[in-house]
Amino acid sequence: MATHIKIKTLENSFTHFDTHSNNYTLCGLETGGDGGLDISESVIVKRKVNCPDCIRIVEFCHNIKKSEFT
């Protein structure tokens, strides 16, 4: 199961997929603080992901056939 991380900024609060790769979410936010977003909180949670960009990436990947990359 993927790790979910809640990131709270001054403008909104979304739950993202955590990639465990260089402290970035699936949609590209830096979990330690992304330039200009003023991240005030970044915690691991068990909530469903509601980040529109993370969801868009997952849905796109579901449309890729295995024969396209192996």
Backbone as JSON Lines, residues from 0, in Angstrom:
{"i":0,"aa":"M","n":[0.84,-1.18,0.0],"ca":[0.0,0.0,0.0],"c":[0.89,1.24,0.0]}
{"i":1,"aa":"A","n":[0.47,2.23,-0.75],"ca":[1.23,3.47,-0.86],"c":[1.07,4.31,0.41]}
{"i":2,"aa":"T","n":[2.09,5.11,0.67],"ca":[2.03,6.03,1.8],"c":[1.34,7.31,1.36]}
{"i":3,"aa":"H","n":[0.46,7.79,2.2],"ca":[-0.27,9.03,1.92],"c":[0.25,10.11,2.85]}
{"i":4,"aa":"I","n":[0.42,11.3,2.32],"ca":[0.95,12.4,3.12],"c":[0.07,13.63,2.94]}
{"i":5,"aa":"K","n":[-0.32,14.21,4.06],"ca":[-1.15,15.42,4.03],"c":[-0.22,16.63,4.06]}
{"i":6,"aa":"I","n":[-0.42,17.52,3.1],"ca":[0.37,18.74,3.05],"c":[-0.58,19.93,3.18]}
{"i":7,"aa":"K","n":[-0.33,20.72,4.18],"ca":[-1.17,21.91,4.43],"c":[-0.37,23.15,4.04]}
{"i":8,"aa":"T","n":[-0.96,23.96,3.19],"ca":[-0.35,25.23,2.82],"c":[-1.25,26.35,3.32]}
{"i":9,"aa":"L","n":[-0.86,27.55,3.07],"ca":[-1.7,28.68,3.48],"c":[-3.0,28.72,2.69]}
{"i":10,"aa":"E","n":[-3.0,28.14,1.48],"ca":[-4.18,28.2,0.61],"c":[-5.09,26.97,0.71]}
{"i":11,"aa":"N","n":[-4.52,25.77,0.92],"ca":[-5.34,24.56,0.93],"c":[-4.66,23.43,1.7]}
{"i":12,"aa":"S","n":[-5.35,22.32,1.75],"ca":[-4.82,21.13,2.42],"c":[-5.25,19.91,1.61]}
{"i":13,"aa":"F","n":[-4.29,19.2,1.02],"ca":[-4.58,18.02,0.23],"c":[-3.77,16.84,0.75]}
{"i":14,"aa":"T","n":[-4.29,15.63,0.49],"ca":[-3.55,14.42,0.79],"c":[-2.98,13.9,-0.53]}
{"i":15,"aa":"H","n":[-1.67,13.61,-0.52],"ca":[-0.94,13.22,-1.72],"c":[-0.37,11.82,-1.56]}
{"i":16,"aa":"F","n":[0.07,11.22,-2.68],"ca":[0.86,10.0,-2.63],"c":[2.31,10.4,-2.37]}
{"i":17,"aa":"D","n":[2.94,9.76,-1.4],"ca":[4.35,10.02,-1.09],"c":[5.19,9.02,-1.88]}
{"i":18,"aa":"T","n":[6.2,9.5,-2.59],"ca":[7.01,8.62,-3.44],"c":[8.22,8.05,-2.71]}
{"i":19,"aa":"H","n":[8.56,8.57,-1.55],"ca":[9.76,8.16,-0.81],"c":[11.02,8.36,-1.64]}
{"i":20,"aa":"S","n":[10.95,9.24,-2.61],"ca":[12.08,9.5,-3.49],"c":[12.43,10.98,-3.43]}
{"i":21,"aa":"N","n":[13.52,11.29,-2.78],"ca":[13.99,12.68,-2.68],"c":[12.97,13.63,-2.07]}
{"i":22,"aa":"N","n":[12.12,13.13,-1.18],"ca":[11.15,13.96,-0.45],"c":[10.17,14.68,-1.35]}
{"i":23,"aa":"Y","n":[9.65,13.98,-2.36],"ca":[8.65,14.56,-3.25],"c":[7.38,13.72,-3.25]}
{"i":24,"aa":"T","n":[6.25,14.37,-3.48],"ca":[4.99,13.66,-3.68],"c":[4.92,13.21,-5.14]}
{"i":25,"aa":"L","n":[3.94,12.39,-5.47],"ca":[3.78,11.92,-6.84],"c":[3.58,13.07,-7.81]}
{"i":26,"aa":"C","n":[2.87,14.11,-7.39],"ca":[2.61,15.25,-8.27],"c":[3.75,16.26,-8.29]}
{"i":27,"aa":"G","n":[4.79,16.02,-7.5],"ca":[5.98,16.87,-7.59],"c":[6.19,17.89,-6.5]}
{"i":28,"aa":"L","n":[5.33,17.92,-5.49],"ca":[5.56,18.85,-4.38],"c":[6.7,18.34,-3.5]}
{"i":29,"aa":"E","n":[7.54,19.24,-3.07],"ca":[8.61,18.88,-2.16],"c":[8.04,18.86,-0.75]}
{"i":30,"aa":"T","n":[8.12,17.72,-0.08],"ca":[7.48,17.57,1.23],"c":[8.15,18.41,2.31]}
{"i":31,"aa":"G","n":[9.37,18.81,2.08],"ca":[10.07,19.64,3.05],"c":[9.78,21.12,2.87]}
{"i":32,"aa":"G","n":[9.02,21.46,1.87],"ca":[8.69,22.86,1.58],"c":[8.96,23.17,0.13]}
{"i":33,"aa":"D","n":[7.94,23.59,-0.58],"ca":[8.06,23.87,-2.0],"c":[8.07,25.38,-2.19]}
{"i":34,"aa":"G","n":[8.98,25.86,-2.99],"ca":[9.15,27.29,-3.18],"c":[7.85,28.04,-3.43]}
{"i":35,"aa":"G","n":[7.54,28.97,-2.57],"ca":[6.39,29.84,-2.76],"c":[5.07,29.3,-2.22]}
{"i":36,"aa":"L","n":[4.99,28.04,-1.82],"ca":[3.72,27.49,-1.36],"c":[3.51,27.65,0.13]}
{"i":37,"aa":"D","n":[4.52,27.98,0.87],"ca":[4.42,28.16,2.31],"c":[3.8,26.95,3.01]}
{"i":38,"aa":"I","n":[4.43,25.8,2.85],"ca":[3.93,24.58,3.48],"c":[4.11,24.71,5.0]}
{"i":39,"aa":"S","n":[2.99,24.57,5.7],"ca":[3.04,24.72,7.15],"c":[2.94,23.38,7.87]}
{"i":40,"aa":"E","n":[2.56,22.33,7.15],"ca":[2.39,21.02,7.77],"c":[2.56,19.94,6.72]}
{"i":41,"aa":"S","n":[3.27,18.88,7.07],"ca":[3.45,17.74,6.19],"c":[3.52,16.49,7.06]}
{"i":42,"aa":"V","n":[2.43,15.71,7.1],"ca":[2.37,14.54,7.98],"c":[1.82,13.33,7.23]}
{"i":43,"aa":"I","n":[2.27,12.13,7.62],"ca":[1.76,10.89,7.05],"c":[0.39,10.6,7.66]}
{"i":44,"aa":"V","n":[-0.57,10.26,6.81],"ca":[-1.95,10.01,7.26],"c":[-2.48,8.75,6.59]}
{"i":45,"aa":"K","n":[-3.64,8.28,7.06],"ca":[-4.29,7.11,6.46],"c":[-5.53,7.51,5.67]}
{"i":46,"aa":"R","n":[-5.65,8.77,5.33],"ca":[-6.78,9.27,4.55],"c":[-6.63,8.89,3.07]}
{"i":47,"aa":"K","n":[-7.74,8.96,2.35],"ca":[-7.68,8.77,0.91],"c":[-7.04,10.0,0.27]}
{"i":48,"aa":"V","n":[-6.32,9.76,-0.81],"ca":[-5.67,10.86,-1.55],"c":[-6.75,11.69,-2.24]}
{"i":49,"aa":"N","n":[-6.64,13.02,-2.1],"ca":[-7.59,13.91,-2.77],"c":[-6.9,14.99,-3.59]}
{"i":50,"aa":"C","n":[-5.61,14.84,-3.83],"ca":[-4.88,15.79,-4.67],"c":[-5.26,15.53,-6.13]}
{"i":51,"aa":"P","n":[-5.82,16.51,-6.82],"ca":[-6.24,16.31,-8.21],"c":[-5.08,15.91,-9.13]}
{"i":52,"aa":"D","n":[-3.89,16.44,-8.89],"ca":[-2.75,16.11,-9.75],"c":[-2.26,14.69,-9.51]}
{"i":53,"aa":"C","n":[-2.18,14.25,-8.26],"ca":[-1.79,12.86,-7.97],"c":[-2.79,11.89,-8.59]}
{"i":54,"aa":"I","n":[-4.07,12.18,-8.46],"ca":[-5.12,11.32,-9.01],"c":[-5.02,11.27,-10.53]}
{"i":55,"aa":"R","n":[-4.77,12.4,-11.17],"ca":[-4.64,12.47,-12.63],"c":[-3.48,11.58,-13.11]}
{"i":56,"aa":"I","n":[-2.37,11.6,-12.4],"ca":[-1.2,10.79,-12.77],"c":[-1.51,9.3,-12.64]}
{"i":57,"aa":"V","n":[-2.17,8.91,-11.55],"ca":[-2.53,7.5,-11.34],"c":[-3.49,7.04,-12.43]}
{"i":58,"aa":"E","n":[-4.5,7.85,-12.74],"ca":[-5.47,7.48,-13.77],"c":[-4.79,7.35,-15.13]}
{"i":59,"aa":"F","n":[-3.85,8.23,-15.43],"ca":[-3.12,8.14,-16.69],"c":[-2.33,6.83,-16.75]}
{"i":60,"aa":"C","n":[-1.67,6.48,-15.65],"ca":[-0.86,5.26,-15.63],"c":[-1.71,4.01,-15.81]}
{"i":61,"aa":"H","n":[-2.95,4.03,-15.34],"ca":[-3.84,2.88,-15.51],"c":[-4.15,2.63,-16.98]}
{"i":62,"aa":"N","n":[-4.02,3.64,-17.82],"ca":[-4.32,3.5,-19.23],"c":[-3.14,2.99,-20.06]}
{"i":63,"aa":"I","n":[-1.99,2.83,-19.44],"ca":[-0.81,2.35,-20.15],"c":[-0.79,0.82,-20.11]}
{"i":64,"aa":"K","n":[-0.7,0.23,-21.29],"ca":[-0.67,-1.23,-21.39],"c":[0.74,-1.73,-21.11]}
{"i":65,"aa":"K","n":[0.82,-2.88,-20.48],"ca":[2.13,-3.46,-20.15],"c":[2.98,-3.66,-21.4]}
{"i":66,"aa":"S","n":[2.35,-3.95,-22.51],"ca":[3.09,-4.17,-23.76],"c":[3.77,-2.89,-24.26]}
{"i":67,"aa":"E","n":[3.38,-1.75,-23.73],"ca":[3.98,-0.49,-24.15],"c":[5.33,-0.23,-23.49]}
{"i":68,"aa":"F","n":[5.67,-0.95,-22.41],"ca":[6.92,-0.66,-21.73],"c":[7.76,-1.89,-21.43]}
{"i":69,"aa":"T","n":[7.36,-3.06,-21.88],"ca":[8.2,-4.23,-21.66],"c":[8.57,-4.9,-22.96]}
